[in-house]
Amino acid sequence: MTGAFLRRPCIRRNRESTLGGIMRRAIPLFAFFACCNPGPESAMVTYHQDVAPILAANCVGCHREGGAAPFPLETYEQAKAYASLIRQVTEERRMPPVNMDASGACQPFADTPYLSEAQLKAIRDWAQSGAEPGDPRDHSALIPRQATLDNPTTTVTVGGYTPDDSTADDYRCFVVNPDLTRQAYLTAFEVRPGSAAQDHHMILYLPTDDDAEQAALESDAAEPGTGYTCYGGPGVSASAVAGWAPGTGATAYPEGTGVRIPAGRQMIIQMHFNTVNGVEPDTTEIALQLAQTVRKQGYLAPIADGRMVLPAGEERAQWTFDWPLSQGPQFPGLIHAAFPHMHKRGVSMRVDIVDGDEETCLSDVPRWDFNWQRFFFYEEPVPYYPTSTGAIRTACVFDTSGDTVPVTWGEGTDDEMCLTYFYVTF
């Protein structure tokens, strides 16, 4: 990682009424104006005009026939049937599924399915006013075309693994070989799910060295079938270089940057399969765009504290630690993206740069959901500079109420993590 970030403040038609007839008995003049005076015109909130575009842009990528969500929201009839539920889960910000607070109160993030207050109000008003269809001619809700990699350098695949249907959530790691004869830089990627109904999320890891790569191969060989069971991470020393959740198209790292992939290095695909809709052989593939050179090398810099120990039996067990900026390279750089990571006890997570009385928010996850992990790219990179007094402060909250012994750091299901990868360049 690197030094201190430049100090940047946290960036916290009723229809016109008409007089239906003349009353035969006299009424006071003030009452006439109070009851019958026309007010300002405002349009009724309808599905086709107001709600369909919101659903198409933020929901239909998963909520479609054959998609990962349990029901489709592609038509008015389908949306109307779930109008109250749509209102509830959007107001609670459980949907669209995005861990990060992308309201701008922390940092503005790009390409994040985070509904604005105006969009939330449109859904709420529509559901409360009878979920009116409106005029189909107003329907402008074509599903946005996802970005694609038209000419990838290479493609890796999970190879036809059939998920384990004895569990609702199967986490499986696959060692894949991009067949690099020389060093290259990963500049963009596209995940092409083999089954939209069962592919829940993916993280692509790069083993940190030959020993970690060999350990992954041994784990693969030790289990029957393709791949090996993994939860929380790949079970070996590795860094995440790509992340995907349903509805995400191709992702490009900032222009002119990329993550170095050593020649001959194999990689690890971690897939989360959800089996509630049945299982089938999975052929998910990841298209990789590689470059021989880049202007600036990108680094996945983890900020973590492996000494973490959480007390058992607490609904809000907190672990906070400071990573001194003096430990990092003593020259300036840019931070482009954040990738928060905890396991299933996670409740919330926040990361700030602190230096004296100044604080700069880098990442704020108010409602952690293990199932929706991804990179969050800033609209503009955040500059930072080294100081001897600053630190990156991470505060993670966990629910350990179901535990009877302290919870420690680790890769396993019974372990936890409090970790953020930052994509940085120098």
Buried (B, 14 or more C-beta within 10 A) or exposed (E): BBBBBEBBEBEEEEEEEEEEEEEEEEEEEEEEEEEEEEEEEEEBBBBBBBBBBBBBBBBBBBBBEEBBBEEBBBEBEBBBBBBEEBBBBBBEBEBBBBBBBBBBEBBEBEEBBBBEEEBBBBBBBBBEEEBBBBEEEBBEBEEBEEBEBEEBBBBBBBBEBBBBEEEEBBBBBBBBEBEBEEBBBBBBBBBBBBBBBBBBBBBBBBBEEEEBBEBBBEBBEEEEEBBBBBBBBBBBBBBBBBBBBBBBBBBBBBEEBBBBBBEBBBBBBBBBBBBEBEBBEBBBBBBBBBBEEBEBBBBBBBBBBEEBEBBEEBEEBBBEBEBBBBEBBEEBBBBBBBBBBBBBBBBBBBBBBBBEEBBBBBBBBBBBBBEBBBBBBBEEBBBBBBBEEBBBBBBBBBBBEEBEEEBBBBBEEEBBBBBBBBBBBE
